[in-house]
Amino acid sequence: MNRDDPDGHQRRSIRLKGYDYTRPGAYFITICTANRACLFGDVVDGEMRLNPLGKIARQCWLAIPDRFPHTALDEFVIVANHLHGIVWIA
């Protein structure tokens, strides 16, 4: 059983074999909510409307460079149950 997943699901790693992920560069990140619950808001008329939790998620994302000075943010998007973003690590 995978200790990170109480249901024992095994995820296949999509990491590039042999790549040193401590190297500087741009990294595409996806962060999902627990159980993929729609916690960050709703799509209204084709537009994502963040609720208070979605706004907190945005604030936390934008604060990454404050906490980790060797990072810079690129594009990102928050949807109801996850976010995608690009982080540059120097």
N, C-alpha and C positions, 0 to 999 in steps of 0.2 A: 504494500500500500504506500502510496506517495504521501508523506507526512504533510505536504502543503495542500492536499486535496482530500477532504474527509471521505469522498466517495470512491477514492482510489483510482481516479482517471489518470492515465499517463499521457503527458503531452510530448509530442515529437519535437525535438529541438530544431529550430530553423537557423541556428547559428552556423556560420560558415566554418567548416572544419579547418583547423590550422590557423585561423585568423586570430590575431592578438587583439582582443577587445579593450585592452588598456591603451591602445594607440590613439593619438589625436585623430579627429575626423568628425564627420557628421553621422549621427545615429538616428534611425527612425524608430520611434517608441510608440507602443500602444499600451494604454493602461485601462483595464476593465474594472467595472464595479463588481462587488461580490454577487455571485449568482446572476450576473448580467442584469441586475435590477435597474430599471430606468429611473435613476436618481437625480439626473442633472437637468431635466426639463423636458419639453415636448416640442415636436415639430408642428408649427401652426402656419398654414398657408405656404408650405414649402420652406419655411425658415425656422431654424433652431432658436427656441426661446429658452434661455437659461433661467432656471428657478434659483432660489438662494443657494442651494448646494452646488449648482452648476457655476454660479458666480464665485463661490469659494474655490472650486476646482480651478477656475481661470486664474484667480489670484495666486493660488499655490504654484501653478505652472509658471506664471510670470515672475514669481519670486525665486525660481531656481538659480538664476545667476547671482542673486544676493547671497544665497547660502553656499553656492559652489562657484567661486570666482573664476575658475578656468573653463566656464561654460558660457555659451551664448545660445539664444533661442532663434529658431527660424519659424517657419509656418507651423500652425497647429489648428486643430479643429476639435471642438467638444460636441459630442452628440449625447443622446439620452443615457446611454449606458457605458460609454467609453470615451477616451480621447486619443487622438493621434497627434504626434508632434515630432519635430526634428530638433535635436540638441547637438550643437557643435561643442566638442571637447578639445581644448587646446593642450 
